[in-house]
Amino acid sequence: MSLADKAWKGKRVTDLEELLMDRLADATGRERWAVFLELDDILDRIAADADRRLACQATHPVPNPAASGPVVV
């Protein structure tokens, strides 16, 4: 989940990517380099549109409920 969140924001985190590559290679029996090539391509495609997504997200701020007092149900 952490890697997906970072990629969505256009950030690449080598440690997380390597951990996922190792897990995928172990789980699938594929060579680590082959997993890297595919994962790298996927993460690049996700990250490529990050600026547009973040700009859109910034136009819709999430209200801070703590700033408006207690929530009454």
All heavy atoms as a GROMACS GRO file, in nm:
protein
  563
    1MET      N    1   0.083  -0.118   0.000
    1MET     CA    2   0.000   0.000   0.000
    1MET      C    3   0.088   0.125   0.000
    1MET      O    4   0.056   0.221  -0.069
    1MET     CB    5  -0.091  -0.004   0.123
    1MET     CG    6  -0.192   0.105   0.124
    1MET     SD    7  -0.300   0.100  -0.017
    1MET     CE    8  -0.443   0.032   0.054
    2SER      N    9   0.194   0.120   0.074
    2SER     CA   10   0.283   0.236   0.080
    2SER      C   11   0.344   0.266  -0.056
    2SER      O   12   0.351   0.382  -0.097
    2SER     CB   13   0.393   0.211   0.184
    2SER     OG   14   0.477   0.322   0.192
    3LEU      N   15   0.387   0.163  -0.127
    3LEU     CA   16   0.445   0.184  -0.259
    3LEU      C   17   0.342   0.241  -0.356
    3LEU      O   18   0.372   0.332  -0.433
    3LEU     CB   19   0.503   0.053  -0.314
    3LEU     CG   20   0.567   0.061  -0.451
    3LEU    CD1   21   0.684   0.159  -0.450
    3LEU    CD2   22   0.613  -0.076  -0.496
    4ALA      N   23   0.221   0.192  -0.350
    4ALA     CA   24   0.115   0.243  -0.437
    4ALA      C   25   0.088   0.390  -0.408
    4ALA      O   26   0.072   0.470  -0.500
    4ALA     CB   27  -0.013   0.162  -0.417
    5ASP      N   28   0.086   0.428  -0.281
    5ASP     CA   29   0.064   0.567  -0.244
    5ASP      C   30   0.176   0.656  -0.296
    5ASP      O   31   0.151   0.764  -0.348
    5ASP     CB   32   0.051   0.578  -0.092
    5ASP     CG   33   0.020   0.719  -0.047
    5ASP    OD1   34  -0.081   0.775  -0.092
    5ASP    OD2   35   0.098   0.774   0.035
    6LYS      N   36   0.299   0.610  -0.281
    6LYS     CA   37   0.413   0.689  -0.329
    6LYS      C   38   0.408   0.704  -0.480
    6LYS      O   39   0.429   0.813  -0.534
    6LYS     CB   40   0.546   0.624  -0.287
    6LYS     CG   41   0.567   0.615  -0.139
    6LYS     CD   42   0.580   0.750  -0.075
    6LYS     CE   43   0.613   0.735   0.072
    6LYS     NZ   44   0.605   0.859   0.144
    7ALA      N   45   0.383   0.595  -0.552
    7ALA     CA   46   0.378   0.600  -0.698
    7ALA      C   47   0.265   0.692  -0.745
    7ALA      O   48   0.283   0.768  -0.841
    7ALA     CB   49   0.359   0.460  -0.756
    8TRP      N   50   0.151   0.688  -0.678
    8TRP     CA   51   0.037   0.773  -0.713
    8TRP      C   52   0.077   0.920  -0.706
    8TRP      O   53   0.030   1.002  -0.782
    8TRP     CB   54  -0.079   0.744  -0.620
    8TRP     CG   55  -0.209   0.803  -0.664
    8TRP    CD1   56  -0.302   0.746  -0.746
    8TRP    CD2   57  -0.261   0.931  -0.627
    8TRP    NE1   58  -0.408   0.830  -0.763
    8TRP    CE2   59  -0.386   0.945  -0.690
    8TRP    CE3   60  -0.216   1.034  -0.546
    8TRP    CZ2   61  -0.464   1.058  -0.677
    8TRP    CZ3   62  -0.294   1.148  -0.533
    8TRP    CH2   63  -0.417   1.158  -0.598
    9LYS      N   64   0.167   0.952  -0.612
    9LYS     CA   65   0.214   1.090  -0.594
    9LYS      C   66   0.337   1.121  -0.680
    9LYS      O   67   0.392   1.229  -0.672
    9LYS     CB   68   0.248   1.114  -0.447
    9LYS     CG   69   0.127   1.109  -0.357
    9LYS     CD   70   0.167   1.121  -0.213
    9LYS     CE   71   0.045   1.107  -0.123
    9LYS     NZ   72   0.083   1.105   0.018
   10GLY      N   73   0.382   1.023  -0.760
   10GLY     CA   74   0.495   1.046  -0.849
   10GLY      C   75   0.630   1.027  -0.784
   10GLY      O   76   0.732   1.069  -0.837
   11LYS      N   77   0.634   0.963  -0.669
   11LYS     CA   78   0.760   0.940  -0.599
   11LYS      C   79   0.802   0.795  -0.617
   11LYS      O   80   0.719   0.705  -0.620
   11LYS     CB   81   0.746   0.971  -0.451
   11LYS     CG   82   0.710   1.115  -0.425
   11LYS     CD   83   0.721   1.148  -0.279
   11LYS     CE   84   0.675   1.287  -0.244
   11LYS     NZ   85   0.715   1.393  -0.325
   12ARG      N   86   0.932   0.773  -0.629
   12ARG     CA   87   0.986   0.638  -0.640
   12ARG      C   88   1.070   0.613  -0.516
   12ARG      O   89   1.155   0.694  -0.479
   12ARG     CB   90   1.072   0.625  -0.766
   12ARG     CG   91   0.999   0.651  -0.897
   12ARG     CD   92   0.899   0.543  -0.935
   12ARG     NE   93   0.956   0.412  -0.950
   12ARG     CZ   94   0.993   0.358  -1.066
   12ARG    NH1   95   0.977   0.425  -1.178
   12ARG    NH2   96   1.044   0.237  -1.069
   13VAL      N   97   1.045   0.501  -0.448
   13VAL     CA   98   1.114   0.466  -0.325
   13VAL      C   99   1.184   0.333  -0.348
   13VAL      O  100   1.120   0.227  -0.348
   13VAL     CB  101   1.017   0.459  -0.205
   13VAL    CG1  102   1.092   0.426  -0.078
   13VAL    CG2  103   0.939   0.588  -0.191
   14THR      N  104   1.315   0.339  -0.368
   14THR     CA  105   1.393   0.221  -0.405
   14THR      C  106   1.376   0.106  -0.307
   14THR      O  107   1.358  -0.008  -0.349
   14THR     CB  108   1.542   0.260  -0.419
   14THR    OG1  109   1.552   0.366  -0.514
   14THR    CG2  110   1.625   0.143  -0.467
   15ASP      N  111   1.384   0.134  -0.178
   15ASP     CA  112   1.374   0.026  -0.078
   15ASP      C  113   1.241  -0.048  -0.089
   15ASP      O  114   1.237  -0.171  -0.083
   15ASP     CB  115   1.392   0.080   0.064
   15ASP     CG  116   1.533   0.129   0.091
   15ASP    OD1  117   1.623   0.095   0.013
   15ASP    OD2  118   1.553   0.200   0.192
   16LEU      N  119   1.132   0.025  -0.104
   16LEU     CA  120   1.001  -0.038  -0.116
   16LEU      C  121   0.990  -0.118  -0.246
   16LEU      O  122   0.936  -0.228  -0.248
   16LEU     CB  123   0.890   0.066  -0.112
   16LEU     CG  124   0.863   0.133   0.022
   16LEU    CD1  125   0.761   0.245   0.005
   16LEU    CD2  126   0.814   0.032   0.123
   17GLU      N  127   1.041  -0.061  -0.353
   17GLU     CA  128   1.037  -0.130  -0.483
   17GLU      C  129   1.118  -0.260  -0.478
   17GLU      O  130   1.074  -0.363  -0.530
   17GLU     CB  131   1.088  -0.038  -0.593
   17GLU     CG  132   0.995   0.079  -0.618
   17GLU     CD  133   1.048   0.175  -0.722
   17GLU    OE1  134   1.134   0.135  -0.804
   17GLU    OE2  135   1.004   0.291  -0.723
   18GLU      N  136   1.235  -0.255  -0.417
   18GLU     CA  137   1.318  -0.376  -0.408
   18GLU      C  138   1.251  -0.483  -0.322
   18GLU      O  139   1.257  -0.602  -0.354
   18GLU     CB  140   1.456  -0.341  -0.356
   18GLU     CG  141   1.538  -0.265  -0.458
   18GLU     CD  142   1.677  -0.231  -0.410
   18GLU    OE1  143   1.712  -0.263  -0.295
   18GLU    OE2  144   1.752  -0.171  -0.490
   19LEU      N  145   1.188  -0.442  -0.215
   19LEU     CA  146   1.116  -0.537  -0.130
   19LEU      C  147   1.005  -0.605  -0.208
   19LEU      O  148   0.990  -0.727  -0.205
   19LEU     CB  149   1.060  -0.466  -0.006
   19LEU     CG  150   0.978  -0.551   0.090
   19LEU    CD1  151   1.062  -0.663   0.150
   19LEU    CD2  152   0.920  -0.464   0.201
   20LEU      N  153   0.927  -0.526  -0.282
   20LEU     CA  154   0.819  -0.582  -0.362
   20LEU      C  155   0.874  -0.673  -0.472
   20LEU      O  156   0.820  -0.780  -0.497
   20LEU     CB  157   0.732  -0.472  -0.422
   20LEU     CG  158   0.613  -0.519  -0.504
   20LEU    CD1  159   0.520  -0.609  -0.421
   20LEU    CD2  160   0.537  -0.402  -0.561
   21MET      N  161   0.983  -0.632  -0.537
   21MET     CA  162   1.044  -0.716  -0.641
   21MET      C  163   1.085  -0.851  -0.584
   21MET      O  164   1.061  -0.955  -0.646
   21MET     CB  165   1.166  -0.647  -0.701
   21MET     CG  166   1.134  -0.544  -0.804
   21MET     SD  167   1.282  -0.480  -0.886
   21MET     CE  168   1.360  -0.389  -0.754
   22ASP      N  169   1.148  -0.849  -0.467
   22ASP     CA  170   1.189  -0.975  -0.405
   22ASP      C  171   1.069  -1.064  -0.374
   22ASP      O  172   1.071  -1.184  -0.402
   22ASP     CB  173   1.266  -0.948  -0.275
   22ASP     CG  174   1.403  -0.888  -0.299
   22ASP    OD1  175   1.455  -0.902  -0.412
   22ASP    OD2  176   1.457  -0.826  -0.207
   23ARG      N  177   0.965  -1.005  -0.318
   23ARG     CA  178   0.845  -1.083  -0.285
   23ARG      C  179   0.778  -1.138  -0.409
   23ARG      O  180   0.736  -1.253  -0.412
   23ARG     CB  181   0.746  -0.996  -0.206
   23ARG     CG  182   0.799  -0.944  -0.074
   23ARG     CD  183   0.778  -1.044   0.038
   23ARG     NE  184   0.845  -1.004   0.159
   23ARG     CZ  185   0.790  -0.936   0.260
   23ARG    NH1  186   0.664  -0.901   0.253
   23ARG    NH2  187   0.860  -0.907   0.366
   24LEU      N  188   0.767  -1.057  -0.513
   24LEU     CA  189   0.705  -1.103  -0.638
   24LEU      C  190   0.788  -1.214  -0.704
   24LEU      O  191   0.734  -1.311  -0.753
   24LEU     CB  192   0.685  -0.986  -0.735
   24LEU     CG  193   0.576  -0.888  -0.698
   24LEU    CD1  194   0.582  -0.765  -0.789
   24LEU    CD2  195   0.439  -0.953  -0.706
   25ALA      N  196   0.919  -1.196  -0.704
   25ALA     CA  197   1.006  -1.298  -0.763
   25ALA      C  198   0.993  -1.430  -0.688
   25ALA      O  199   0.982  -1.537  -0.748
   25ALA     CB  200   1.151  -1.249  -0.765
   26ASP      N  201   0.992  -1.423  -0.555
   26ASP     CA  202   0.976  -1.544  -0.473
   26ASP      C  203   0.840  -1.610  -0.497
   26ASP      O  204   0.831  -1.732  -0.510
   26ASP     CB  205   0.992  -1.513  -0.324
   26ASP     CG  206   1.135  -1.482  -0.284
   26ASP    OD1  207   1.227  -1.512  -0.364
   26ASP    OD2  208   1.154  -1.426  -0.174
   27ALA      N  209   0.736  -1.529  -0.502
   27ALA     CA  210   0.600  -1.583  -0.515
   27ALA      C  211   0.573  -1.642  -0.654
   27ALA      O  212   0.496  -1.737  -0.666
   27ALA     CB  213   0.497  -1.475  -0.484
   28THR      N  214   0.637  -1.584  -0.756
   28THR     CA  215   0.607  -1.627  -0.893
   28THR      C  216   0.712  -1.718  -0.954
   28THR      O  217   0.688  -1.780  -1.057
   28THR     CB  218   0.592  -1.505  -0.986
   28THR    OG1  219   0.717  -1.435  -0.992
   28THR    CG2  220   0.480  -1.412  -0.938
   29GLY      N  221   0.829  -1.725  -0.891
   29GLY     CA  222   0.939  -1.804  -0.947
   29GLY      C  223   1.008  -1.736  -1.064
   29GLY      O  224   1.091  -1.796  -1.131
   30ARG      N  225   0.974  -1.611  -1.089
   30ARG     CA  226   1.036  -1.537  -1.199
   30ARG      C  227   1.170  -1.479  -1.153
   30ARG      O  228   1.194  -1.458  -1.034
   30ARG     CB  229   0.944  -1.423  -1.245
   30ARG     CG  230   0.815  -1.475  -1.305
   30ARG     CD  231   0.719  -1.365  -1.341
   30ARG     NE  232   0.778  -1.278  -1.442
   30ARG     CZ  233   0.736  -1.154  -1.466
   30ARG    NH1  234   0.636  -1.102  -1.396
   30ARG    NH2  235   0.792  -1.080  -1.559
   31GLU      N  236   1.255  -1.449  -1.250
   31GLU     CA  237   1.382  -1.384  -1.220
   31GLU      C  238   1.357  -1.242  -1.171
   31GLU      O  239   1.265  -1.174  -1.218
   31GLU     CB  240   1.470  -1.380  -1.345
   31GLU     CG  241   1.511  -1.516  -1.396
   31GLU     CD  242   1.613  -1.583  -1.304
   31GLU    OE1  243   1.688  -1.512  -1.235
   31GLU    OE2  244   1.616  -1.708  -1.304
   32ARG      N  245   1.440  -1.199  -1.076
   32ARG     CA  246   1.423  -1.066  -1.018
   32ARG      C  247   1.430  -0.957  -1.124
   32ARG      O  248   1.356  -0.861  -1.121
   32ARG     CB  249   1.530  -1.046  -0.911
   32ARG     CG  250   1.507  -0.925  -0.824
   32ARG     CD  251   1.611  -0.924  -0.711
   32ARG     NE  252   1.582  -0.819  -0.617
   32ARG     CZ  253   1.628  -0.694  -0.628
   32ARG    NH1  254   1.704  -0.660  -0.729
   32ARG    NH2  255   1.597  -0.604  -0.537
   33TRP      N  256   1.522  -0.971  -1.219
   33TRP     CA  257   1.538  -0.868  -1.323
   33TRP      C  258   1.411  -0.856  -1.408
   33TRP      O  259   1.375  -0.747  -1.451
   33TRP     CB  260   1.661  -0.893  -1.410
   33TRP     CG  261   1.656  -1.019  -1.490
   33TRP    CD1  262   1.706  -1.141  -1.454
   33TRP    CD2  263   1.594  -1.037  -1.618
   33TRP    NE1  264   1.680  -1.234  -1.552
   33TRP    CE2  265   1.612  -1.173  -1.654
   33TRP    CE3  266   1.525  -0.954  -1.705
   33TRP    CZ2  267   1.563  -1.225  -1.773
   33TRP    CZ3  268   1.477  -1.006  -1.824
   33TRP    CH2  269   1.496  -1.140  -1.857
   34ALA      N  270   1.345  -0.970  -1.434
   34ALA     CA  271   1.222  -0.969  -1.514
   34ALA      C  272   1.110  -0.898  -1.438
   34ALA      O  273   1.032  -0.822  -1.496
   34ALA     CB  274   1.181  -1.110  -1.552
   35VAL      N  275   1.104  -0.925  -1.308
   35VAL     CA  276   1.005  -0.858  -1.224
   35VAL      C  277   1.034  -0.708  -1.221
   35VAL      O  278   0.943  -0.626  -1.233
   35VAL     CB  279   1.004  -0.916  -1.081
   35VAL    CG1  280   0.915  -0.835  -0.989
   35VAL    CG2  281   0.963  -1.062  -1.082
   36PHE      N  282   1.162  -0.672  -1.211
   36PHE     CA  283   1.200  -0.530  -1.210
   36PHE      C  284   1.152  -0.460  -1.336
   36PHE      O  285   1.095  -0.351  -1.329
   36PHE     CB  286   1.351  -0.513  -1.196
   36PHE     CG  287   1.396  -0.372  -1.228
   36PHE    CD1  288   1.378  -0.271  -1.135
   36PHE    CD2  289   1.451  -0.342  -1.350
   36PHE    CE1  290   1.415  -0.140  -1.165
   36PHE    CE2  291   1.488  -0.212  -1.381
   36PHE     CZ  292   1.471  -0.111  -1.288
   37LEU      N  293   1.177  -0.519  -1.452
   37LEU     CA  294   1.139  -0.455  -1.578
   37LEU      C  295   0.989  -0.426  -1.583
   37LEU      O  296   0.946  -0.317  -1.622
   37LEU     CB  297   1.180  -0.541  -1.697
   37LEU     CG  298   1.329  -0.552  -1.723
   37LEU    CD1  299   1.356  -0.649  -1.837
   37LEU    CD2  300   1.391  -0.416  -1.752
   38GLU      N  301   0.910  -0.523  -1.544
   38GLU     CA  302   0.766  -0.505  -1.547
   38GLU      C  303   0.718  -0.405  -1.443
   38GLU      O  304   0.637  -0.317  -1.471
   38GLU     CB  305   0.695  -0.639  -1.528
   38GLU     CG  306   0.549  -0.633  -1.560
   38GLU     CD  307   0.485  -0.771  -1.566
   38GLU    OE1  308   0.556  -0.872  -1.574
   38GLU    OE2  309   0.361  -0.774  -1.562
   39LEU      N  310   0.768  -0.418  -1.321
   39LEU     CA  311   0.729  -0.327  -1.213
   39LEU      C  312   0.772  -0.184  -1.244
   39LEU      O  313   0.695  -0.089  -1.223
   39LEU     CB  314   0.789  -0.373  -1.080
   39LEU     CG  315   0.753  -0.290  -0.957
   39LEU    CD1  316   0.603  -0.292  -0.931
   39LEU    CD2  317   0.829  -0.339  -0.835
   40ASP      N  318   0.892  -0.167  -1.296
   40ASP     CA  319   0.943  -0.034  -1.330
   40ASP      C  320   0.852   0.032  -1.434
   40ASP      O  321   0.819   0.151  -1.421
   40ASP     CB  322   1.085  -0.046  -1.383
   40ASP     CG  323   1.149   0.088  -1.407
   40ASP    OD1  324   1.154   0.170  -1.312
   40ASP    OD2  325   1.195   0.112  -1.520
   41ASP      N  326   0.809  -0.044  -1.533
   41ASP     CA  327   0.720   0.010  -1.636
   41ASP      C  328   0.586   0.051  -1.576
   41ASP      O  329   0.534   0.159  -1.605
   41ASP     CB  330   0.700  -0.095  -1.746
   41ASP     CG  331   0.616  -0.041  -1.860
   41ASP    OD1  332   0.645   0.069  -1.909
   41ASP    OD2  333   0.520  -0.110  -1.899
   42ILE      N  334   0.531  -0.032  -1.490
   42ILE     CA  335   0.403  -0.002  -1.426
   42ILE      C  336   0.413   0.124  -1.340
   42ILE      O  337   0.329   0.214  -1.348
   42ILE     CB  338   0.354  -0.122  -1.341
   42ILE    CG1  339   0.316  -0.237  -1.434
   42ILE    CG2  340   0.238  -0.082  -1.251
   42ILE    CD1  341   0.297  -0.369  -1.361
   43LEU      N  342   0.518   0.132  -1.257
   43LEU     CA  343   0.534   0.247  -1.169
   43LEU      C  344   0.560   0.375  -1.248
   43LEU      O  345   0.511   0.482  -1.211
   43LEU     CB  346   0.646   0.221  -1.068
   43LEU     CG  347   0.617   0.111  -0.966
   43LEU    CD1  348   0.740   0.084  -0.880
   43LEU    CD2  349   0.497   0.144  -0.881
   44ASP      N  350   0.634   0.365  -1.358
   44ASP     CA  351   0.656   0.482  -1.443
   44ASP      C  352   0.525   0.534  -1.501
   44ASP      O  353   0.500   0.655  -1.504
   44ASP     CB  354   0.752   0.450  -1.559
   44ASP     CG  355   0.897   0.457  -1.520
   44ASP    OD1  356   0.928   0.511  -1.412
   44ASP    OD2  357   0.981   0.408  -1.599
   45ARG      N  358   0.439   0.443  -1.546
   45ARG     CA  359   0.310   0.484  -1.603
   45ARG      C  360   0.222   0.550  -1.497
   45ARG      O  361   0.153   0.649  -1.524
   45ARG     CB  362   0.239   0.365  -1.666
   45ARG     CG  363   0.295   0.331  -1.804
   45ARG     CD  364   0.216   0.222  -1.871
   45ARG     NE  365   0.263   0.095  -1.817
   45ARG     CZ  366   0.187  -0.010  -1.794
   45ARG    NH1  367   0.058  -0.008  -1.817
   45ARG    NH2  368   0.238  -0.121  -1.746
   46ILE      N  369   0.223   0.495  -1.376
   46ILE     CA  370   0.143   0.554  -1.268
   46ILE      C  371   0.197   0.692  -1.232
   46ILE      O  372   0.121   0.788  -1.218
   46ILE     CB  373   0.142   0.462  -1.144
   46ILE    CG1  374   0.066   0.333  -1.174
   46ILE    CG2  375   0.080   0.534  -1.023
   46ILE    CD1  376   0.082   0.226  -1.068
   47ALA      N  377   0.328   0.703  -1.218
   47ALA     CA  378   0.390   0.828  -1.175
   47ALA      C  379   0.380   0.938  -1.281
   47ALA      O  380   0.377   1.057  -1.247
   47ALA     CB  381   0.536   0.805  -1.139
   48ALA      N  382   0.371   0.901  -1.407
   48ALA     CA  383   0.370   0.999  -1.515
   48ALA      C  384   0.256   1.099  -1.506
   48ALA      O  385   0.270   1.214  -1.548
   48ALA     CB  386   0.366   0.928  -1.650
   49ASP      N  387   0.146   1.061  -1.450
   49ASP     CA  388   0.028   1.148  -1.442
   49ASP      C  389   0.010   1.209  -1.303
   49ASP      O  390  -0.093   1.268  -1.274
   49ASP     CB  391  -0.096   1.066  -1.481
   49ASP     CG  392  -0.208   1.152  -1.535
   49ASP    OD1  393  -0.178   1.261  -1.589
   49ASP    OD2  394  -0.324   1.111  -1.524
   50ALA      N  395   0.110   1.196  -1.220
   50ALA     CA  396   0.098   1.239  -1.080
   50ALA      C  397   0.073   1.388  -1.065
   50ALA      O  398  -0.010   1.429  -0.984
   50ALA     CB  399   0.222   1.199  -1.001
   51ASP      N  400   0.142   1.470  -1.142
   51ASP     CA  401   0.126   1.615  -1.128
   51ASP      C  402  -0.019   1.658  -1.153
   51ASP      O  403  -0.074   1.740  -1.080
   51ASP     CB  404   0.219   1.690  -1.223
   51ASP     CG  405   0.365   1.679  -1.181
   51ASP    OD1  406   0.392   1.647  -1.064
   51ASP    OD2  407   0.452   1.702  -1.268
   52ARG      N  408  -0.081   1.601  -1.255
   52ARG     CA  409  -0.220   1.634  -1.285
   52ARG      C  410  -0.311   1.590  -1.171
   52ARG      O  411  -0.399   1.664  -1.128
   52ARG     CB  412  -0.265   1.568  -1.415
   52ARG     CG  413  -0.406   1.608  -1.456
   52ARG     CD  414  -0.462   1.521  -1.568
   52ARG     NE  415  -0.469   1.380  -1.531
   52ARG     CZ  416  -0.564   1.327  -1.453
   52ARG    NH1  417  -0.658   1.403  -1.401
   52ARG    NH2  418  -0.564   1.198  -1.427
   53ARG      N  419  -0.289   1.468  -1.121
   53ARG     CA  420  -0.374   1.417  -1.011
   53ARG      C  421  -0.359   1.503  -0.886
   53ARG      O  422  -0.457   1.536  -0.820
   53ARG     CB  423  -0.338   1.272  -0.978
   53ARG     CG  424  -0.392   1.172  -1.074
   53ARG     CD  425  -0.376   1.031  -1.019
   53ARG     NE  426  -0.238   0.998  -0.986
   53ARG     CZ  427  -0.151   0.943  -1.072
   53ARG    NH1  428  -0.188   0.916  -1.195
   53ARG    NH2  429  -0.029   0.915  -1.034
   54LEU      N  430  -0.235   1.537  -0.851
   54LEU     CA  431  -0.212   1.615  -0.731
   54LEU      C  432  -0.269   1.757  -0.744
   54LEU      O  433  -0.322   1.811  -0.647
   54LEU     CB  434  -0.063   1.619  -0.698
   54LEU     CG  435  -0.004   1.485  -0.655
   54LEU    CD1  436   0.147   1.495  -0.643
   54LEU    CD2  437  -0.065   1.437  -0.525
   55ALA      N  438  -0.260   1.814  -0.863
   55ALA     CA  439  -0.318   1.947  -0.885
   55ALA      C  440  -0.470   1.941  -0.870
   55ALA      O  441  -0.531   2.029  -0.808
   55ALA     CB  442  -0.280   1.999  -1.023
   56CYS      N  443  -0.530   1.838  -0.924
   56CYS     CA  444  -0.676   1.822  -0.911
   56CYS      C  445  -0.714   1.802  -0.764
   56CYS      O  446  -0.809   1.861  -0.714
   56CYS     CB  447  -0.722   1.705  -0.996
   56CYS     SG  448  -0.900   1.676  -0.987
   57GLN      N  449  -0.637   1.719  -0.696
   57GLN     CA  450  -0.665   1.691  -0.555
   57GLN      C  451  -0.654   1.820  -0.472
   57GLN      O  452  -0.733   1.841  -0.380
   57GLN     CB  453  -0.567   1.586  -0.503
   57GLN     CG  454  -0.591   1.546  -0.360
   57GLN     CD  455  -0.489   1.442  -0.313
   57GLN    OE1  456  -0.383   1.426  -0.372
   57GLN    NE2  457  -0.522   1.372  -0.207
   58ALA      N  458  -0.560   1.904  -0.505
   58ALA     CA  459  -0.539   2.029  -0.430
   58ALA      C  460  -0.657   2.125  -0.444
   58ALA      O  461  -0.678   2.210  -0.358
   58ALA     CB  462  -0.410   2.096  -0.476
   59THR      N  463  -0.734   2.110  -0.551
   59THR     CA  464  -0.850   2.199  -0.569
   59THR      C  465  -0.970   2.154  -0.486
   59THR      O  466  -1.070   2.222  -0.482
   59THR     CB  467  -0.892   2.208  -0.717
   59THR    OG1  468  -0.936   2.081  -0.762
   59THR    CG2  469  -0.778   2.259  -0.804
   60HIS      N  470  -0.959   2.037  -0.424
   60HIS     CA  471  -1.067   1.983  -0.341
   60HIS      C  472  -1.013   1.948  -0.202
   60HIS      O  473  -0.999   1.831  -0.168
   60HIS     CB  474  -1.126   1.857  -0.404
   60HIS     CG  475  -1.172   1.877  -0.544
   60HIS    ND1  476  -1.277   1.961  -0.576
   60HIS    CD2  477  -1.127   1.827  -0.661
   60HIS    CE1  478  -1.296   1.959  -0.707
   60HIS    NE2  479  -1.206   1.880  -0.761
   61PRO      N  480  -0.981   2.049  -0.122
   61PRO     CA  481  -0.923   2.020   0.010
   61PRO      C  482  -1.022   1.945   0.099
   61PRO      O  483  -1.143   1.963   0.090
   61PRO     CB  484  -0.892   2.158   0.066
   61PRO     CG  485  -0.977   2.252  -0.010
   61PRO     CD  486  -1.002   2.191  -0.144
   62VAL      N  487  -0.966   1.862   0.182
   62VAL     CA  488  -1.046   1.786   0.278
   62VAL      C  489  -1.059   1.871   0.404
   62VAL      O  490  -0.959   1.917   0.459
   62VAL     CB  491  -0.978   1.652   0.312
   62VAL    CG1  492  -1.055   1.576   0.418
   62VAL    CG2  493  -0.961   1.569   0.186
   63PRO      N  494  -1.181   1.895   0.451
   63PRO     CA  495  -1.199   1.976   0.572
   63PRO      C  496  -1.134   1.909   0.692
   63PRO      O  497  -1.131   1.786   0.702
   63PRO     CB  498  -1.350   1.983   0.590
   63PRO     CG  499  -1.412   1.926   0.468
   63PRO     CD  500  -1.306   1.850   0.395
   64ASN      N  501  -1.085   1.989   0.781
   64ASN     CA  502  -1.025   1.940   0.904
   64ASN      C  503  -1.132   1.942   1.013
   64ASN      O  504  -1.163   2.047   1.066
   64ASN     CB  505  -0.905   2.026   0.942
   64ASN     CG  506  -0.837   1.977   1.068
   64ASN    OD1  507  -0.885   1.886   1.136
   64ASN    ND2  508  -0.725   2.038   1.101
   65PRO      N  509  -1.187   1.824   1.049
   65PRO     CA  510  -1.295   1.824   1.149
   65PRO      C  511  -1.249   1.873   1.286
   65PRO      O  512  -1.328   1.929   1.360
   65PRO     CB  513  -1.339   1.678   1.155
   65PRO     CG  514  -1.239   1.599   1.079
   65PRO     CD  515  -1.157   1.694   0.997
   66ALA      N  516  -1.121   1.858   1.316
   66ALA     CA  517  -1.072   1.903   1.446
   66ALA      C  518  -1.078   2.055   1.456
   66ALA      O  519  -1.095   2.111   1.564
   66ALA     CB  520  -0.929   1.854   1.467
   67ALA      N  521  -1.066   2.124   1.345
   67ALA     CA  522  -1.068   2.271   1.345
   67ALA      C  523  -1.209   2.327   1.366
   67ALA      O  524  -1.226   2.439   1.408
   67ALA     CB  525  -1.009   2.323   1.215
   68SER      N  526  -1.311   2.247   1.336
   68SER     CA  527  -1.448   2.298   1.347
   68SER      C  528  -1.519   2.252   1.474
   68SER      O  529  -1.637   2.274   1.488
   68SER     CB  530  -1.528   2.256   1.223
   68SER     OG  531  -1.533   2.115   1.216
   69GLY      N  532  -1.448   2.190   1.564
   69GLY     CA  533  -1.509   2.147   1.690
   69GLY      C  534  -1.554   2.003   1.685
   69GLY      O  535  -1.535   1.932   1.587
   70PRO      N  536  -1.616   1.957   1.792
   70PRO     CA  537  -1.657   1.818   1.801
   70PRO      C  538  -1.770   1.783   1.702
   70PRO      O  539  -1.852   1.868   1.669
   70PRO     CB  540  -1.703   1.801   1.945
   70PRO     CG  541  -1.732   1.938   1.994
   70PRO     CD  542  -1.648   2.032   1.911
   71VAL      N  543  -1.770   1.661   1.660
   71VAL     CA  544  -1.875   1.612   1.570
   71VAL      C  545  -1.990   1.562   1.654
   71VAL      O  546  -1.972   1.482   1.744
   71VAL     CB  547  -1.821   1.499   1.480
   71VAL    CG1  548  -1.932   1.440   1.396
   71VAL    CG2  549  -1.707   1.548   1.396
   72VAL      N  550  -2.110   1.612   1.628
   72VAL     CA  551  -2.229   1.568   1.701
   72VAL      C  552  -2.308   1.474   1.612
   72VAL      O  553  -2.341   1.506   1.499
   72VAL     CB  554  -2.316   1.691   1.741
   72VAL    CG1  555  -2.440   1.646   1.812
   72VAL    CG2  556  -2.235   1.789   1.824
   73VAL      N  557  -2.338   1.358   1.665
   73VAL     CA  558  -2.411   1.259   1.587
   73VAL      C  559  -2.551   1.243   1.642
   73VAL      O  560  -2.578   1.241   1.755
   73VAL     CB  561  -2.337   1.122   1.591
   73VAL    CG1  562  -2.413   1.019   1.509
   73VAL    CG2  563  -2.196   1.139   1.541
   0.00000   0.00000   0.00000
